[in-house]
Amino acid sequence: MSMLRLLCTLVFMALITCDLSSKNVDDELDISGFILDKTVSRFGKIYFSNISSRWEEHAQLGSYSIIVEEKYVPQTGSLAVIYLNGKKVMQLSLGRKEHVIIEHSKNTVNVLINILLEQQFPANNPDLAHSGI
């Protein structure tokens, strides 16, 4: 039993060293395609869940990372801040009514889709300069 354990440990160590030796130190791990929830209130959770359920239809839009962050502002309620690929793209007041929050989530998804499409197909693309489109 101990000989089998020693053999497994040696094989595991060999696999790790082979894998590490084939990578450069400068290589980075690229994680994309996720939506992170940093909301704190019930209304923020409703907002996030509506965004994430609507986003599932558009998940194939390429490399992205979305962070939905909520900040509490005294006497005015919650402020939602949306980051796309590390850049702040929008900020809005959530309010206290569920139908308003659902409408905000629809608008947020539309804005994010437009930004990602603009990144993939810029309007000043020279391929489309003389097409008349």
N, C-alpha and C positions, 0 to 999 in steps of 0.2 A: 504494500500500500504506500509506503513512504517513497519507494523507487518511482512509482507512478506519479506521485505528487511532485517529486523532484524533476521528472521528465516534463511534466506539464508546465512547471515554473520556468524551466529552461526554454521551452518552445515559446512561451508567452514573452519572455524577455527578448528572445531573438526577433520576434515579430515587432515588438515595440522599437527596438534599435534599428531595424531595417526601415520601418516606416518613418522614423525621425531623421534618419540619415538621408532619405530621399527628398526631404523638404528643406527649403531655404529658410533661414531665420527671418527673412523679410516677408514671408508669406503670411497673409492674414486670413482668418476665418471669416467668411462673409455669410452672415445670417440675414435673410430677408424674407419677406412675405408674412409678416406677423403684425397683429394689432395688439397693442399693450394697453391695458386698462389701469389708469391711475386716478380713477374717480373715487370719491369718498361718500357722497350722499346717495340717497335712494333715487333722486332725480338724475344724478350723474350716471348711476348704474342703468337706468332706463335708457338714457341717451346712448351710452356705450353699447348696450345690447341691441338697440335698433341699428346702430351703425354697423356692428359686426354681422348681424343677420342680413342686412342689405348688401354688405361688401362681398359676401360669399359668391354672388353672381358674377362679380368683376375681379375675382382673385387672380385671373390669368393676365393681368395688365402689366406684368413684368416685375422687376425688382423693386420692392418697397418695404418700408417699415413705418407703421403709423402708431403714434402715441396719443391717446386721449387723456388729457390731464385736467383735473378739476381743482380750482382754487376757490376757497371760501372768501367772499368779500362781505365784511360786516354791514348789516342793514340793507344790502342789496341782493343777497343770495349768492348763487354760484356762478363762477366764470369758467367756461370750458375753453381750453387751449389745445389746438390740434397741431401736431408736429408730423411732417412727412419727410422721411429720410433725414431726420435731425434738424430740419428747418421749420420754424414756426410759420404755418400757412394761414391759420385763421384763429380768431378768438371771438367768443360770443357769450352773452348772458343767457343762462339756461331758463330762468323763470321757474314758476311753480305749477304750471298746468301741463298735464301729460300730453294733450294734443299739440301744444306749442313745441314741446320737446321732441315729439315725433316728427313734426315739420322741420325742426332744426336738423334732425339727424338725416332726413332726406336731402336737405340742402348741402349738408356737410359731405355726404357721399358724392353728390354731383360735383362739388368743387374739387374733391380729391381726384375723381375720375378725369376731370378736365385738366388738372395739373399734370397728372401722369401721361395723358395723351399728348399734351403739349411738349412734354419732355421727350416722348418717343418720336413725335412728328412735328417738329418746330415749324411755325408759320413762315419763317424766313429761310426755309430749306431751298437751296439753289435748284434742286430737281423740279420744284414746282413753280419756279420763278416765271416761266413763260408758258405755263399750261393754261392760264386763263381761269383757273379755279379759284 
